[in-house]
Amino acid sequence: MKITVLGTGYLGATHAACMAELGHEVLGVDVDAGKVAALSEGKVPFHEPGLPAVLKRNVDAGRLRFTTSYAEAAEFGDVHFIAVGTPQRKGEFAADLTYVNAVVDSLVPHLTRDTVILGKSTVPVGTTDLLRARARVATTYAVEFAWNPEFLREGHAVADTLEPDRLVLGVEPGGRAEEVAREIYAPILERQTPFFVTDTATAELVKVSANAFLATKISFINAVAEVCEAAGADVVSLADAIGVDTRIGRRFLNAGVGFGGGCLPKDIRAFMARSGELGASHMHGLLREVDSINMGRRTRMVDVARDACGSLLGAKVAVLGCAFKPDSDDVRDSPALNIAGQMQLQGAAVSVYDPEAMDNSRRLFPTLDYATSALEACKGADAVLVLTEWREFRELEPDVVAGVTRGRTLIDGRNCMPREAWETAGWTYRT
């Protein structure tokens, strides 16, 4: 099948490459000519394990091309995927649909036949209905909209696309979107992957509900961590114990500095805002508290660092980690960078290091001191903060790090470091 993917950011580039990997002819579309040029050469403009090989293989095979032309896309595609970003509106919690509206407005007037458009972007419930109305005034051709939300985890996006744990499709009655989707995903469905066909409102809500649940789980264990700190209990052991219960599970039950990235924070805020618009006050209130707990963990980590150093004014602090999670260079709403920035504002000299996210970090926080290695970041430090759980940091030797620091305080913001080994080596271990 001939497929276009509208938007070639993290989601779009991954989806385009993986659809080509399934054997389809794919045309990626973006208004950014530089991004189109890089992708056309098989170069991924962000860090995602496994994606460069998939992209290059399919570009070289001729199954995957990129363009800036929506007229070319309209003529080429049998089906079109919307894969643009839905950031948080400036000054508001709600999602900004500017890019979603723009791709529809850019594509639909160029259509030369009836078509199916599948949305993958994370949108507020009710968006599909608005896009249908938008398309009706722009063309006389029949445009069928369906919603097919993505469930990608950064660092695992290729596997999550080619071997997903489920597929969800929201359709309008009497359309052909389900038939089209079954053809596109035939190799995946042959493996008995669960396929949920719903109405469009339900499909729009599935992704944000999943993210809201995961965010709530993280904020819950962080709220429990506060009780553990006050009572002298061990939140990691507690999480291990309750995580054995299959109704709870251990994943996403890790206390620390909380969640960040380009999805969870803005998605729960958009869901909170939309819930308020719909009069669903319980969800609105729940997500407001989840967000508050999460942001509060960042402030608390700054407080821990200040206490460890006596004062942040004039202190030297090492921050290991800039990306919001390992195996990614994504620093959007990164707890690590937020904490580093707060400490610098309070007078600390902050040296940071990350294996992949240094360039993105410099663009966002140019005033921080950027080291070329973990040990360089730790040189002369009064305290060392581990804020992204990269394997490289977990495997650091306490004695080696002690050879370059001024103080011996390790603040483990992810509860990922081998506490006993560091304490045996004479370090003060804090979380």
Secondary structure, DSSP 8 states (H G I E B T S, - for coil): -EEEEE--SHHHHHHHHHHHHTT-EEEEE-S-HHHHHHHHTT--SS--TTHHHHHHHHHHHTSEEEES-HHHHHHH-SEEEE-----B-TTSSSB--HHHHHHHHHHGGG--S-EEEEE-S---TTHHHHHHHHHHTT-SS-EEEEE------TTSHHHHHHS-S-EEEEE-TT-SHHHHHHHHTHHHHTTT--EEEEEHHHHHHHHHHHHHHHHHHHHHHHHHHHHHHHHT--HHHHHHHHHTSTTT-STT---SS---SSSHHHHHHHHHHHHHHHT-HHHHHHHHHHHHHHHHHHHHHHHHHHHHHS-STT-EEEEE--SSSSS----TT-HHHHHHHHHHHTT-EEEEE-SS-HHHHHHH-TTSEE-SSHHHHHTT-SEEEE-S--HHHHT--HHHHHTT-SS-EEEETTS-S-HHHHHHTT-EEE-
